[in-house]
Amino acid sequence: MSAAEKYKAEELPLVSIAMCTYNGEKYLAEQINSLLAQTYAHIEVVVVDDASTDTTRQILEEYSLKDKRLRYFVNEQNIGFNRNFEKAISLCSGNFIAVSDQDDIWEAGKTGQMMKEWPAGSFFVYSLSGSFTGNDFAARKAAPNVVYTGISDVHMLVFNSPVHGHACMFRKELVPLCTPFPEDIFYDWWMSMHAAATGVIGCIPQTLTWHRQHESNSSRFLTSIKDEEERNEQLRKQCAFFIETFCSRDLLQEREKDSLMLYASLLKEMNGKKFSWKMFRYVIRNRKLVFHYKKPKPFIFFSYLKHAYRMAYRGLL
């Protein structure tokens, strides 16, 4: 970068990219390359390694020597997913922070596009995330073809949240409101709930992140349970726990809090085998929030009925 280009870049707001690594040698270099190739000129990449035992640290060292925009830190002991992201975020210098997984691939224009289209007044913004499996990037699939909008009601995050940490950005001012992160709740859900409870989450409806799916993804534990009844039971317990923990923060209006606590209590009553009229009524009553992602079409109410019927058994979408 020439002196003139550097001066121009420094006129832009600094965007910090917070990445956490753990035994990520297999895919790490490809992701770092995509981060350093961002067309937005004023970025830093802050990496915290959670005591890897493979060659992850050596890879980070090599990149930090080649490009001073990348800084990395190493934990002496493994502190876990949420605490590590909290640490990485705390080390960021920019007023705008993006989160990166160690194994994804970003579009080169991701950061610039999100900054350019950042909705006024939003502290948290999400873009869309496509996916691919292993090294088969050529077969990647864009985000699902559903309705993506700004979010101001937390119900939309409880039911089929469109927000993924690896596709979001937020202003640094949001961080003190939602830290420390609870150990047993996904940090991106926790942050987005705080953002929606206190303002509006912005939406950039473009696929700007490609999420790599493989056997070591950190978020696949519950969804990898093969027995469907056991998986749904664990997911119901997890969802109820998430809701009750967040509602204890007293950030919601009474109407929203009462509604979510009712949903949590209904989840705890269900066993996946018996039809719950209470859950059916709850879903129909809140159908526009529960099914916020559905496109308007003729006879949409029948679609609501079909999915409400399923939720009356499972409790979940």
Buried (B, 14 or more C-beta within 10 A) or exposed (E): EEEEEEEEBEEBEBBBBBBBBBBBBBBBBBBBEBBBEBEBBBBBBBBBBBBBEBBBBEBBBBBBEEEEBBBBEBBEEBBBBBBBBBBBBEBBEBEBBBBBBBBBBBBBBBBBBBBEBBEEEBBBBBBBBBBBEEEEEEEBEEBEEEEBEBBEBBBBBBBBBBBBBBBBBBBBEBBEBBBEBBEEBBBBBBBBBBBBBBBBBBBBEBBBBBBBEEEEBEBEEEEEBEEEEEBBBBBBEBBBBBBBBBBEBEBBEEEBBEBBBBBBEBBBEBEBEEEBEEBBEBBBEBBEBBBBBBEEEEEBEEBBBEBBEEBBBBBBE
